[in-house]
Amino acid sequence: MTNEKWKLTLRTIVEEVAEMDDIPEDADFNDDLGIDSMLAIEILARIEKKMKISVPESGLIEMHSLNDAYRIVGNILQAAVTSEG
């Protein structure tokens, strides 16, 4: 999956769960978008299912924006590529 494609996948998941369009990448999930802990768990579950990855509990704690989601998922995907090669 290309970098642009998985970022679009993440954006789509967050926008669907938040029921919003065009979420700024630096918008805080809780403070700016009103995404509570239950919605954050739903976002994480959808990311894991759609992308077939496992995000550690620390990822949920650190995921406050789309930029954070990109960084966390990107690190997981990079680690998977590194371990395969």
Gaussian input, Z-matrix of N, CA and C with variables (Angstrom, degrees):
# hf/3-21g

backbone

0 1
 N
 C     1     B1
 C     2     B2     1     A1
 N     3     B3     2     A2     1     D1
 C     4     B4     3     A3     2     D2
 C     5     B5     4     A4     3     D3
 N     6     B6     5     A5     4     D4
 C     7     B7     6     A6     5     D5
 C     8     B8     7     A7     6     D6
 N     9     B9     8     A8     7     D7
 C    10    B10     9     A9     8     D8
 C    11    B11    10    A10     9     D9
 N    12    B12    11    A11    10    D10
 C    13    B13    12    A12    11    D11
 C    14    B14    13    A13    12    D12
 N    15    B15    14    A14    13    D13
 C    16    B16    15    A15    14    D14
 C    17    B17    16    A16    15    D15
 N    18    B18    17    A17    16    D16
 C    19    B19    18    A18    17    D17
 C    20    B20    19    A19    18    D18
 N    21    B21    20    A20    19    D19
 C    22    B22    21    A21    20    D20
 C    23    B23    22    A22    21    D21
 N    24    B24    23    A23    22    D22
 C    25    B25    24    A24    23    D23
 C    26    B26    25    A25    24    D24
 N    27    B27    26    A26    25    D25
 C    28    B28    27    A27    26    D26
 C    29    B29    28    A28    27    D27
 N    30    B30    29    A29    28    D28
 C    31    B31    30    A30    29    D29
 C    32    B32    31    A31    30    D30
 N    33    B33    32    A32    31    D31
 C    34    B34    33    A33    32    D32
 C    35    B35    34    A34    33    D33
 N    36    B36    35    A35    34    D34
 C    37    B37    36    A36    35    D35
 C    38    B38    37    A37    36    D36
 N    39    B39    38    A38    37    D37
 C    40    B40    39    A39    38    D38
 C    41    B41    40    A40    39    D39
 N    42    B42    41    A41    40    D40
 C    43    B43    42    A42    41    D41
 C    44    B44    43    A43    42    D42
 N    45    B45    44    A44    43    D43
 C    46    B46    45    A45    44    D44
 C    47    B47    46    A46    45    D45
 N    48    B48    47    A47    46    D46
 C    49    B49    48    A48    47    D47
 C    50    B50    49    A49    48    D48
 N    51    B51    50    A50    49    D49
 C    52    B52    51    A51    50    D50
 C    53    B53    52    A52    51    D51
 N    54    B54    53    A53    52    D52
 C    55    B55    54    A54    53    D53
 C    56    B56    55    A55    54    D54
 N    57    B57    56    A56    55    D55
 C    58    B58    57    A57    56    D56
 C    59    B59    58    A58    57    D57
 N    60    B60    59    A59    58    D58
 C    61    B61    60    A60    59    D59
 C    62    B62    61    A61    60    D60
 N    63    B63    62    A62    61    D61
 C    64    B64    63    A63    62    D62
 C    65    B65    64    A64    63    D63
 N    66    B66    65    A65    64    D64
 C    67    B67    66    A66    65    D65
 C    68    B68    67    A67    66    D66
 N    69    B69    68    A68    67    D67
 C    70    B70    69    A69    68    D68
 C    71    B71    70    A70    69    D69
 N    72    B72    71    A71    70    D70
 C    73    B73    72    A72    71    D71
 C    74    B74    73    A73    72    D72
 N    75    B75    74    A74    73    D73
 C    76    B76    75    A75    74    D74
 C    77    B77    76    A76    75    D75
 N    78    B78    77    A77    76    D76
 C    79    B79    78    A78    77    D77
 C    80    B80    79    A79    78    D78
 N    81    B81    80    A80    79    D79
 C    82    B82    81    A81    80    D80
 C    83    B83    82    A82    81    D81
 N    84    B84    83    A83    82    D82
 C    85    B85    84    A84    83    D83
 C    86    B86    85    A85    84    D84
 N    87    B87    86    A86    85    D85
 C    88    B88    87    A87    86    D86
 C    89    B89    88    A88    87    D87
 N    90    B90    89    A89    88    D88
 C    91    B91    90    A90    89    D89
 C    92    B92    91    A91    90    D90
 N    93    B93    92    A92    91    D91
 C    94    B94    93    A93    92    D92
 C    95    B95    94    A94    93    D93
 N    96    B96    95    A95    94    D94
 C    97    B97    96    A96    95    D95
 C    98    B98    97    A97    96    D96
 N    99    B99    98    A98    97    D97
 C   100   B100    99    A99    98    D98
 C   101   B101   100   A100    99    D99
 N   102   B102   101   A101   100   D100
 C   103   B103   102   A102   101   D101
 C   104   B104   103   A103   102   D102
 N   105   B105   104   A104   103   D103
 C   106   B106   105   A105   104   D104
 C   107   B107   106   A106   105   D105
 N   108   B108   107   A107   106   D106
 C   109   B109   108   A108   107   D107
 C   110   B110   109   A109   108   D108
 N   111   B111   110   A110   109   D109
 C   112   B112   111   A111   110   D110
 C   113   B113   112   A112   111   D111
 N   114   B114   113   A113   112   D112
 C   115   B115   114   A114   113   D113
 C   116   B116   115   A115   114   D114
 N   117   B117   116   A116   115   D115
 C   118   B118   117   A117   116   D116
 C   119   B119   118   A118   117   D117
 N   120   B120   119   A119   118   D118
 C   121   B121   120   A120   119   D119
 C   122   B122   121   A121   120   D120
 N   123   B123   122   A122   121   D121
 C   124   B124   123   A123   122   D122
 C   125   B125   124   A124   123   D123
 N   126   B126   125   A125   124   D124
 C   127   B127   126   A126   125   D125
 C   128   B128   127   A127   126   D126
 N   129   B129   128   A128   127   D127
 C   130   B130   129   A129   128   D128
 C   131   B131   130   A130   129   D129
 N   132   B132   131   A131   130   D130
 C   133   B133   132   A132   131   D131
 C   134   B134   133   A133   132   D132
 N   135   B135   134   A134   133   D133
 C   136   B136   135   A135   134   D134
 C   137   B137   136   A136   135   D135
 N   138   B138   137   A137   136   D136
 C   139   B139   138   A138   137   D137
 C   140   B140   139   A139   138   D138
 N   141   B141   140   A140   139   D139
 C   142   B142   141   A141   140   D140
 C   143   B143   142   A142   141   D141
 N   144   B144   143   A143   142   D142
 C   145   B145   144   A144   143   D143
 C   146   B146   145   A145   144   D144
 N   147   B147   146   A146   145   D145
 C   148   B148   147   A147   146   D146
 C   149   B149   148   A148   147   D147
 N   150   B150   149   A149   148   D148
 C   151   B151   150   A150   149   D149
 C   152   B152   151   A151   150   D150
 N   153   B153   152   A152   151   D151
 C   154   B154   153   A153   152   D152
 C   155   B155   154   A154   153   D153
 N   156   B156   155   A155   154   D154
 C   157   B157   156   A156   155   D155
 C   158   B158   157   A157   156   D156
 N   159   B159   158   A158   157   D157
 C   160   B160   159   A159   158   D158
 C   161   B161   160   A160   159   D159
 N   162   B162   161   A161   160   D160
 C   163   B163   162   A162   161   D161
 C   164   B164   163   A163   162   D162
 N   165   B165   164   A164   163   D163
 C   166   B166   165   A165   164   D164
 C   167   B167   166   A166   165   D165
 N   168   B168   167   A167   166   D166
 C   169   B169   168   A168   167   D167
 C   170   B170   169   A169   168   D168
 N   171   B171   170   A170   169   D169
 C   172   B172   171   A171   170   D170
 C   173   B173   172   A172   171   D171
 N   174   B174   173   A173   172   D172
 C   175   B175   174   A174   173   D173
 C   176   B176   175   A175   174   D174
 N   177   B177   176   A176   175   D175
 C   178   B178   177   A177   176   D176
 C   179   B179   178   A178   177   D177
 N   180   B180   179   A179   178   D178
 C   181   B181   180   A180   179   D179
 C   182   B182   181   A181   180   D180
 N   183   B183   182   A182   181   D181
 C   184   B184   183   A183   182   D182
 C   185   B185   184   A184   183   D183
 N   186   B186   185   A185   184   D184
 C   187   B187   186   A186   185   D185
 C   188   B188   187   A187   186   D186
 N   189   B189   188   A188   187   D187
 C   190   B190   189   A189   188   D188
 C   191   B191   190   A190   189   D189
 N   192   B192   191   A191   190   D190
 C   193   B193   192   A192   191   D191
 C   194   B194   193   A193   192   D192
 N   195   B195   194   A194   193   D193
 C   196   B196   195   A195   194   D194
 C   197   B197   196   A196   195   D195
 N   198   B198   197   A197   196   D196
 C   199   B199   198   A198   197   D197
 C   200   B200   199   A199   198   D198
 N   201   B201   200   A200   199   D199
 C   202   B202   201   A201   200   D200
 C   203   B203   202   A202   201   D201
 N   204   B204   203   A203   202   D202
 C   205   B205   204   A204   203   D203
 C   206   B206   205   A205   204   D204
 N   207   B207   206   A206   205   D205
 C   208   B208   207   A207   206   D206
 C   209   B209   208   A208   207   D207
 N   210   B210   209   A209   208   D208
 C   211   B211   210   A210   209   D209
 C   212   B212   211   A211   210   D210
 N   213   B213   212   A212   211   D211
 C   214   B214   213   A213   212   D212
 C   215   B215   214   A214   213   D213
 N   216   B216   215   A215   214   D214
 C   217   B217   216   A216   215   D215
 C   218   B218   217   A217   216   D216
 N   219   B219   218   A218   217   D217
 C   220   B220   219   A219   218   D218
 C   221   B221   220   A220   219   D219
 N   222   B222   221   A221   220   D220
 C   223   B223   222   A222   221   D221
 C   224   B224   223   A223   222   D222
 N   225   B225   224   A224   223   D223
 C   226   B226   225   A225   224   D224
 C   227   B227   226   A226   225   D225
 N   228   B228   227   A227   226   D226
 C   229   B229   228   A228   227   D227
 C   230   B230   229   A229   228   D228
 N   231   B231   230   A230   229   D229
 C   232   B232   231   A231   230   D230
 C   233   B233   232   A232   231   D231
 N   234   B234   233   A233   232   D232
 C   235   B235   234   A234   233   D233
 C   236   B236   235   A235   234   D234
 N   237   B237   236   A236   235   D235
 C   238   B238   237   A237   236   D236
 C   239   B239   238   A238   237   D237
 N   240   B240   239   A239   238   D238
 C   241   B241   240   A240   239   D239
 C   242   B242   241   A241   240   D240
 N   243   B243   242   A242   241   D241
 C   244   B244   243   A243   242   D242
 C   245   B245   244   A244   243   D243
 N   246   B246   245   A245   244   D244
 C   247   B247   246   A246   245   D245
 C   248   B248   247   A247   246   D246
 N   249   B249   248   A248   247   D247
 C   250   B250   249   A249   248   D248
 C   251   B251   250   A250   249   D249
 N   252   B252   251   A251   250   D250
 C   253   B253   252   A252   251   D251
 C   254   B254   253   A253   252   D252

   B1=1.4489
   B2=1.5298
   B3=1.3080
   B4=1.4589
   B5=1.5249
   B6=1.3175
   B7=1.4563
   B8=1.5320
   B9=1.3234
   B10=1.4584
   B11=1.5253
   B12=1.3242
   B13=1.4607
   B14=1.5294
   B15=1.3402
   B16=1.4604
   B17=1.5143
   B18=1.3469
   B19=1.4650
   B20=1.5293
   B21=1.3154
   B22=1.4630
   B23=1.5260
   B24=1.3270
   B25=1.4660
   B26=1.5276
   B27=1.3317
   B28=1.4633
   B29=1.5200
   B30=1.3266
   B31=1.4663
   B32=1.5285
   B33=1.3183
   B34=1.4629
   B35=1.5251
   B36=1.3191
   B37=1.4687
   B38=1.5257
   B39=1.3245
   B40=1.4663
   B41=1.5265
   B42=1.3234
   B43=1.4652
   B44=1.5237
   B45=1.3361
   B46=1.4594
   B47=1.5258
   B48=1.3174
   B49=1.4637
   B50=1.5298
   B51=1.3321
   B52=1.4662
   B53=1.5217
   B54=1.3341
   B55=1.4683
   B56=1.5311
   B57=1.3498
   B58=1.4624
   B59=1.5151
   B60=1.3168
   B61=1.4650
   B62=1.5231
   B63=1.3183
   B64=1.4702
   B65=1.5320
   B66=1.3135
   B67=1.4635
   B68=1.5333
   B69=1.3379
   B70=1.4686
   B71=1.5352
   B72=1.3195
   B73=1.4644
   B74=1.5209
   B75=1.3272
   B76=1.4628
   B77=1.5278
   B78=1.3342
   B79=1.4658
   B80=1.5249
   B81=1.3255
   B82=1.4604
   B83=1.5309
   B84=1.3304
   B85=1.4605
   B86=1.5296
   B87=1.3141
   B88=1.4548
   B89=1.5195
   B90=1.3205
   B91=1.4659
   B92=1.5256
   B93=1.3317
   B94=1.4655
   B95=1.5258
   B96=1.3310
   B97=1.4627
   B98=1.5320
   B99=1.3234
   B100=1.4621
   B101=1.5241
   B102=1.3254
   B103=1.4596
   B104=1.5254
   B105=1.3476
   B106=1.4620
   B107=1.5247
   B108=1.3236
   B109=1.4648
   B110=1.5226
   B111=1.3100
   B112=1.4624
   B113=1.5313
   B114=1.3181
   B115=1.4645
   B116=1.5279
   B117=1.3335
   B118=1.4661
   B119=1.5272
   B120=1.3225
   B121=1.4601
   B122=1.5237
   B123=1.3250
   B124=1.4663
   B125=1.5297
   B126=1.3200
   B127=1.4693
   B128=1.5185
   B129=1.3242
   B130=1.4592
   B131=1.5299
   B132=1.3214
   B133=1.4703
   B134=1.5238
   B135=1.3137
   B136=1.4712
   B137=1.5303
   B138=1.3343
   B139=1.4638
   B140=1.5253
   B141=1.3142
   B142=1.4613
   B143=1.5298
   B144=1.3228
   B145=1.4668
   B146=1.5256
   B147=1.3108
   B148=1.4676
   B149=1.5266
   B150=1.3353
   B151=1.4640
   B152=1.5262
   B153=1.3311
   B154=1.4734
   B155=1.5292
   B156=1.3464
   B157=1.4611
   B158=1.5220
   B159=1.3046
   B160=1.4599
   B161=1.5229
   B162=1.3269
   B163=1.4562
   B164=1.5312
   B165=1.3282
   B166=1.4647
   B167=1.5260
   B168=1.3158
   B169=1.4630
   B170=1.5226
   B171=1.3252
   B172=1.4630
   B173=1.5305
   B174=1.3314
   B175=1.4583
   B176=1.5152
   B177=1.3277
   B178=1.4608
   B179=1.5246
   B180=1.3204
   B181=1.4642
   B182=1.5279
   B183=1.3303
   B184=1.4654
   B185=1.5264
   B186=1.3220
   B187=1.4586
   B188=1.5289
   B189=1.3413
   B190=1.4619
   B191=1.5235
   B192=1.3339
   B193=1.4675
   B194=1.5236
   B195=1.3150
   B196=1.4654
   B197=1.5235
   B198=1.3253
   B199=1.4589
   B200=1.5277
   B201=1.3344
   B202=1.4654
   B203=1.5221
   B204=1.3314
   B205=1.4670
   B206=1.5216
   B207=1.3311
   B208=1.4635
   B209=1.5345
   B210=1.3172
   B211=1.4696
   B212=1.5312
   B213=1.3181
   B214=1.4645
   B215=1.5224
   B216=1.3182
   B217=1.4669
   B218=1.5276
   B219=1.3142
   B220=1.4611
   B221=1.5197
   B222=1.3325
   B223=1.4706
   B224=1.5217
   B225=1.3259
   B226=1.4723
   B227=1.5222
   B228=1.3279
   B229=1.4622
   B230=1.5283
   B231=1.3285
   B232=1.4541
   B233=1.5326
   B234=1.3265
   B235=1.4653
   B236=1.5159
   B237=1.3387
   B238=1.4640
   B239=1.5230
   B240=1.3297
   B241=1.4638
   B242=1.5229
   B243=1.3153
   B244=1.4662
   B245=1.5142
   B246=1.3362
   B247=1.4653
   B248=1.5299
   B249=1.3292
   B250=1.4753
   B251=1.5226
   B252=1.3280
   B253=1.4533
   B254=1.4730
   A1=107.69
   A2=116.27
   A3=120.47
   A4=110.89
   A5=115.09
   A6=122.08
   A7=111.07
   A8=116.97
   A9=121.09
   A10=111.45
   A11=116.53
   A12=119.84
   A13=111.85
   A14=118.04
   A15=117.53
   A16=111.50
   A17=118.05
   A18=119.61
   A19=110.72
   A20=116.94
   A21=120.61
   A22=110.32
   A23=116.63
   A24=120.68
   A25=110.48
   A26=117.08
   A27=120.88
   A28=111.39
   A29=115.65
   A30=120.04
   A31=110.83
   A32=116.58
   A33=121.40
   A34=110.72
   A35=117.03
   A36=120.80
   A37=110.56
   A38=116.95
   A39=120.74
   A40=110.30
   A41=117.86
   A42=120.74
   A43=111.78
   A44=117.57
   A45=120.22
   A46=111.44
   A47=116.85
   A48=120.35
   A49=110.66
   A50=116.94
   A51=121.33
   A52=112.44
   A53=115.91
   A54=122.30
   A55=110.90
   A56=114.85
   A57=122.92
   A58=109.18
   A59=115.99
   A60=121.92
   A61=109.28
   A62=115.48
   A63=122.62
   A64=113.08
   A65=116.33
   A66=121.22
   A67=108.69
   A68=117.54
   A69=119.85
   A70=109.80
   A71=116.37
   A72=120.54
   A73=113.19
   A74=117.46
   A75=120.13
   A76=113.36
   A77=117.79
   A78=121.00
   A79=109.91
   A80=116.37
   A81=121.37
   A82=108.98
   A83=115.24
   A84=120.09
   A85=111.63
   A86=117.82
   A87=120.62
   A88=111.75
   A89=116.92
   A90=120.88
   A91=113.19
   A92=117.32
   A93=120.79
   A94=113.35
   A95=116.53
   A96=119.75
   A97=114.05
   A98=116.83
   A99=120.12
   A100=113.77
   A101=117.39
   A102=120.91
   A103=107.63
   A104=115.76
   A105=119.88
   A106=110.50
   A107=116.15
   A108=120.52
   A109=112.47
   A110=118.33
   A111=120.50
   A112=110.87
   A113=117.38
   A114=120.10
   A115=110.68
   A116=116.81
   A117=119.94
   A118=110.44
   A119=116.97
   A120=121.03
   A121=110.10
   A122=117.46
   A123=121.71
   A124=110.44
   A125=117.35
   A126=121.48
   A127=109.65
   A128=116.35
   A129=120.88
   A130=111.47
   A131=116.69
   A132=120.36
   A133=111.28
   A134=116.44
   A135=119.61
   A136=111.66
   A137=116.12
   A138=119.85
   A139=109.45
   A140=116.55
   A141=120.71
   A142=111.47
   A143=116.38
   A144=120.02
   A145=111.65
   A146=116.90
   A147=121.63
   A148=111.68
   A149=115.99
   A150=119.62
   A151=112.68
   A152=115.71
   A153=121.24
   A154=111.51
   A155=114.72
   A156=121.47
   A157=108.55
   A158=115.63
   A159=121.68
   A160=107.74
   A161=115.35
   A162=120.81
   A163=107.30
   A164=118.03
   A165=119.82
   A166=111.33
   A167=116.09
   A168=121.50
   A169=111.73
   A170=116.88
   A171=120.38
   A172=111.03
   A173=117.02
   A174=120.80
   A175=112.06
   A176=116.40
   A177=120.67
   A178=110.30
   A179=115.69
   A180=120.72
   A181=111.23
   A182=117.04
   A183=122.14
   A184=113.92
   A185=118.64
   A186=122.12
   A187=110.71
   A188=115.39
   A189=121.01
   A190=113.19
   A191=117.19
   A192=121.11
   A193=108.99
   A194=116.07
   A195=119.42
   A196=110.58
   A197=117.62
   A198=119.93
   A199=110.84
   A200=116.65
   A201=120.00
   A202=110.59
   A203=116.62
   A204=120.86
   A205=110.28
   A206=117.02
   A207=120.54
   A208=110.76
   A209=116.04
   A210=121.00
   A211=110.64
   A212=117.16
   A213=121.43
   A214=110.81
   A215=116.67
   A216=120.24
   A217=110.30
   A218=117.08
   A219=120.44
   A220=112.07
   A221=116.17
   A222=120.21
   A223=111.21
   A224=116.98
   A225=120.99
   A226=110.20
   A227=116.87
   A228=120.58
   A229=110.87
   A230=117.37
   A231=121.26
   A232=110.82
   A233=116.54
   A234=120.54
   A235=110.86
   A236=117.16
   A237=120.64
   A238=110.68
   A239=116.97
   A240=121.32
   A241=110.14
   A242=116.12
   A243=121.52
   A244=111.31
   A245=117.01
   A246=120.18
   A247=112.20
   A248=116.54
   A249=120.11
   A250=111.33
   A251=116.44
   A252=120.44
   A253=111.89
   D1=130.20
   D2=-178.65
   D3=-71.70
   D4=160.25
   D5=179.22
   D6=-55.48
   D7=-46.50
   D8=-179.00
   D9=-65.82
   D10=-37.07
   D11=-177.14
   D12=-68.54
   D13=-45.44
   D14=-179.25
   D15=-70.78
   D16=-29.84
   D17=175.43
   D18=-66.88
   D19=-39.38
   D20=176.27
   D21=-65.03
   D22=-38.70
   D23=177.04
   D24=-60.31
   D25=-46.26
   D26=178.52
   D27=-61.39
   D28=-46.77
   D29=179.40
   D30=-58.03
   D31=-45.03
   D32=-179.10
   D33=-61.38
   D34=-44.12
   D35=179.25
   D36=-60.02
   D37=-49.37
   D38=-178.54
   D39=-62.64
   D40=-43.99
   D41=-179.44
   D42=-65.08
   D43=-37.16
   D44=178.15
   D45=-67.21
   D46=-46.20
   D47=-178.87
   D48=-66.54
   D49=-41.90
   D50=-179.27
   D51=-77.40
   D52=-12.68
   D53=-176.34
   D54=56.00
   D55=46.96
   D56=178.87
   D57=-137.45
   D58=157.12
   D59=175.74
   D60=-113.94
   D61=154.99
   D62=173.00
   D63=53.89
   D64=50.55
   D65=178.47
   D66=-71.25
   D67=126.96
   D68=176.47
   D69=-62.01
   D70=142.57
   D71=-176.46
   D72=-64.12
   D73=-23.97
   D74=-178.69
   D75=-102.31
   D76=4.44
   D77=179.29
   D78=-67.83
   D79=130.55
   D80=178.50
   D81=-71.46
   D82=127.16
   D83=-177.13
   D84=-55.13
   D85=-45.70
   D86=-176.32
   D87=-82.23
   D88=-56.96
   D89=-173.02
   D90=-67.40
   D91=-42.52
   D92=-175.24
   D93=-92.10
   D94=-32.31
   D95=-172.26
   D96=-112.15
   D97=-8.94
   D98=178.79
   D99=71.93
   D100=23.12
   D101=178.39
   D102=-80.89
   D103=113.20
   D104=-179.36
   D105=-86.17
   D106=-177.48
   D107=-175.53
   D108=-63.23
   D109=-34.62
   D110=179.18
   D111=-67.07
   D112=-41.61
   D113=177.28
   D114=-68.45
   D115=-35.08
   D116=177.51
   D117=-63.28
   D118=-39.78
   D119=177.15
   D120=-64.86
   D121=-39.54
   D122=177.24
   D123=-62.92
   D124=-42.87
   D125=177.43
   D126=-59.63
   D127=-48.07
   D128=-178.91
   D129=-61.54
   D130=-43.38
   D131=179.68
   D132=-62.47
   D133=-41.09
   D134=179.03
   D135=-67.48
   D136=-38.93
   D137=177.48
   D138=-60.74
   D139=-48.04
   D140=-178.36
   D141=-61.87
   D142=-42.91
   D143=-178.84
   D144=-68.85
   D145=-48.24
   D146=-175.82
   D147=-67.45
   D148=-40.06
   D149=-173.83
   D150=-97.94
   D151=-2.07
   D152=178.32
   D153=54.84
   D154=49.63
   D155=177.26
   D156=-130.66
   D157=167.77
   D158=174.25
   D159=-118.27
   D160=121.85
   D161=179.75
   D162=-100.02
   D163=124.68
   D164=179.76
   D165=-64.00
   D166=159.43
   D167=-179.84
   D168=-54.44
   D169=-34.82
   D170=179.10
   D171=-61.75
   D172=-28.61
   D173=178.03
   D174=-62.75
   D175=-39.06
   D176=178.05
   D177=-64.59
   D178=-41.48
   D179=-179.06
   D180=-66.24
   D181=-35.78
   D182=-176.11
   D183=-87.34
   D184=-11.82
   D185=-172.91
   D186=-87.78
   D187=94.54
   D188=-177.90
   D189=-110.78
   D190=-9.17
   D191=-177.29
   D192=-156.40
   D193=171.85
   D194=175.12
   D195=-61.43
   D196=-39.00
   D197=178.35
   D198=-59.78
   D199=-40.92
   D200=176.53
   D201=-63.48
   D202=-43.14
   D203=179.34
   D204=-61.26
   D205=-42.98
   D206=177.86
   D207=-59.19
   D208=-45.71
   D209=-178.04
   D210=-64.01
   D211=-48.04
   D212=-176.44
   D213=-64.74
   D214=-49.73
   D215=-179.54
   D216=-67.11
   D217=-39.72
   D218=177.77
   D219=-58.72
   D220=-41.68
   D221=177.71
   D222=-63.91
   D223=-40.14
   D224=179.17
   D225=-65.86
   D226=-44.88
   D227=179.77
   D228=-65.04
   D229=-40.44
   D230=178.92
   D231=-64.11
   D232=-40.97
   D233=178.27
   D234=-63.27
   D235=-36.80
   D236=179.03
   D237=-66.57
   D238=-41.52
   D239=178.78
   D240=-65.30
   D241=-43.03
   D242=-179.79
   D243=-62.18
   D244=-41.95
   D245=-178.11
   D246=-72.45
   D247=-25.03
   D248=177.99
   D249=-77.44
   D250=-34.20
   D251=-172.47
   D252=-93.01

